[in-house]
């Protein structure tokens, strides 16, 4: 009888034989909480779940560092909890996993297995096979036939050596062939996504072949189970025919009804409704029940139920999001633990057994790798690409373990053979990621272009190198107008700031011409066709002078729905609301906007943007960032003491409605212990985003502009004048020079004016004498902060905003470059660069020497902010981020400024935006800041 039904009957038998009410005293009455109580198994079940989940999660944290999928941790955790490791501890199995408790554990695990196979069915999209039918069918069939033949051949000696002769050889051979030929499609999707292979020719073919391989594999498994459960050949034929009839009924009748119901209830538009979810769950377990009672395993019915769910409107992804967490956290680890309890690697205790184990592993890998590699090579792929396809298709994962557990429960596999195959599945899955990384490094990958074609790999690499070389040469031409931008979009709250910044980089409007002149000339017939074409061309050139590539970033999580989104990125690109809004904004302003989407892990977000900007020859990356929201006292703006402090520190007045953000003291003593916060005061999201920004700064080979949007939700309303005033504090260094160049480009717009101040310390000798000690203090403070910062993400080794080694040569180089850039704008040569004249007419330059440059900048920014508010304009501060090659050191002054304005700011803020922007943030200046980092080699 099938395992699912047997588990239900066993539990019912235990319940029916209840004789007396259990003692409810619990632990206080001296009861063992791990004692088996078939009338109330919840206590022991909770203990088992706790042990299983903790073990798998700890292993997952370790294996994630070497980019192994989570299934490896779950399989190893199950093996460790079984008789291989922890089971050898006296009393462990007796108290944690006693034999009488396993029916309850098995029932929950099999329910979870049905849910998981339903999710696998949701992942499979037949359209993927249709789009790549020619290549995928060839690779899928080669990857099925050759491994199946090798498995059938190896089944002969295995059967005569390890299997009881009461088991039919045909059944054992069939299970061995299926285990050899199947590919783990869910794990394959995860590996393709994490290695960023979905948009390559290799990834597309592997994904398509994996879908076909999975469908054929589950069909063969259903046939195998039908043959095992049948008493005769005629019975097996009837089981197979009924199973085929049920499959056709689901595909052609129930699927249409489900599609009609999804549209009727609005589930395809607004996500699955409660009624639609109820119908789907009933269909899932109803199909599982039917295939179970006819002699096929229940998981096959659940798999069919997932296939027929409509894909329209992202409905399959929405369903997956509602079910996946419980399945991946609770149910699947339980199933793998049950598998581990049946796996005893201690049975591999002699040379013959190990010889067969090595033969199983070698033939399984060589069959998959050889068949798929040869088929791919004949299809036109290079040997490197073909071997990568073979390595990916050899991934086994949890799908083979499911097949093996079905064979074990059916009595076809012995525990020794089962352990041998489990070790083979674990080894082949573990090998997949390292083998693919070695065979197919990023620089050798061939991406699919917009038309679906691909170029030769060597040509693509050479072209990328030429573009990178040309881009570096373009960067050396200081003052060149930047017209190709990459805009990063990742959250809806960042969208207003990026729209405002994009509007600033638009070229100035063309000169206004009187419509009457054009009208009269047209009436007189004097306007020539060439003049009309010139006017149209000038308008087109002015609107198309700026090209923007918007990249939408989505973090790849451990959830299955994230993998489904990445494999369905093309449809998601056309329906993403952020890209849709930004594209509409660009169309309204006549900007050419191209959209891209990247779904990668958090640690790869920065490098993904860098690679994208390099491929599209971007000249500047625009990144949004909202600084952490500090606690603000609502009465502080009207507090005389607070207002008095603000005016004394800044020597200026603030508007009555302005609120100076200050770090509030925690009123609840438990908040200091647990650091609990809610609402807008929670800065965790901003801190995580700042880590992404720092990784982008570290890996960028393109100039980067970080827009620190100071317009907080619920804050003062923005002025509607439409004009901007820029404030550029110029200390020196490549980042400040880039800020100065960008300010000159923006001022070409008549609505923008700028004030540029070259600031230097007056007491330079004192700063030089204390430079070495102060530098040591900087490094010690930042190292201590890094140690105190707890995060699961790695910190980059980039020196961030730390000073480079100050030598006479570097100082002279920096000062010379600064003086050249400064004189270019303060003493322009009209003959050499006539395009600068309109912009320089709206720029005011001055030089200031002060012992407290940061305080001077704060004072000047607050004054300009008030003046801009009176003029109904907005103030933007443009500053450099890094202190590389800079002369001034602001560490001591910044520390005192932070103490004056409410205590120390988060270290992540200081590391992200640099000293100048940090001083403006903590001072309460409401002006938004653009922080620049230029592309220079770290010295």
Buried (B, 14 or more C-beta within 10 A) or exposed (E): EBBBEBBBEBBEEBEEEEEEEEEEEEEEEEBEEBEBBBEEBEBBBEBBBEBBBEBBBEBBEEBBEEEBBBBBBBBBBBBBBBBBBBBEEEEBBEBBBBEEBBBBBBBBBBBBBBBBBBBBBBBBBEEBBEEBEEBBBBBBBBBBBBBBBBBBBBBEEBBEEBBEEEBBEEBBBBBBBBBBBBBBBBBBBBBBBBBBBBBBBBBBBBBBBBBBBBBBBBBBBBBBBBBBBBEEEEBBEBBBEBBEEBBEBBEEEBBEEBBEBBBEBEBBEEBBBEEBBEBBBEBBBEBBBBBBBBBBBBBBBBBBBBBBBBBEBBBBBBBBBEBBEEBBBBBBBBBBBBBBBBBBBEBBEEEEBEEBBEBBBEBBBBBBBBBBBBBBBEBEBBEBBBBBBBBBBBBBBBBBBBBBBBBBBBEBBBBBBBBBBBBBBBBBBBBBBEBBBEBBEEEBBBBBEEEEEBEEBEEBBEEBEEBBEEBEEEBEEBBEBBBBBBBBBBEEEBBBBBBBBBBBBBBBEEEEEEEEEBEEEEEEEEBEEEEEEEBEEEEEEBBEBBBBBBBBBBBBEBBBBBBBBBBBBEBBBEEBEBBEBBBEBBEEBBBEBBBBBBBBBBBBBBBBBBBBBBBBBBBBBBBBBBBBBBBBBEEBBEEEEBBEBBEEBBEBEBEEEBBBBBBBEBEEEEEEEEEEBEEBEBBEEBBBBBBBBBBBBBBBBBBBBBBBBBBBEEBEEEBEEEBBBBBBBBBBBBBBBBBBBBBBBBBBBEBBBBBBBBBBBEEEEEBBEEEEEBBEBBEEBBEEBEEEBEEEEEBBEBBBBBBBEBEEEBBEEBEEBBEEBBEBBBEBEEEEEEEBEEBBEBBEBEEBEBEBBBBBBBBBBBBBBBEBBEEEBBBBBBBBBBBBBBBBBBBEBBEEBBEBBBEEBBBBBBBBBBBBBBBBBBBBBBBBBBBBBBBBEEE
